[in-house]
């Protein structure tokens, strides 16, 4: 069961939550960077254990899963815009188009080359 979302005002009062929001912004700005949870916690100036706890309270997901979801949703959007599988894989920091294709298939149930067949409102599975 997910906790009720925390209001924006509460985020502004809590320095740990502000730090997590900054890490989330960084994840979105640097899609190609494969952050480890240790790196995320360090960026937030928090222990890894506390970072994981606060992050999950705020988002409902562990940090790595949340980061993967951001990357996969962007991958889907880029593929729908007509970018090649190889260029999307490189842009998002995957080690190879083959590995990216396997990750994409696992998330969406279709190969990246078939991304156009997904409904327009398809998103990362919960």
Protein Blocks (a to p, Z undefined) as FASTA:
>chain_A
ZZddddfklmmmmmklmmmmmmmmmmmmmmmlccdfklmmmmnopafklmmmmmmmmnop
afklmmmmmmmmmmmmmmmnopafklmmmmnopabfklmmmmmmmmnopafklmmmpcfk
bccdZZ
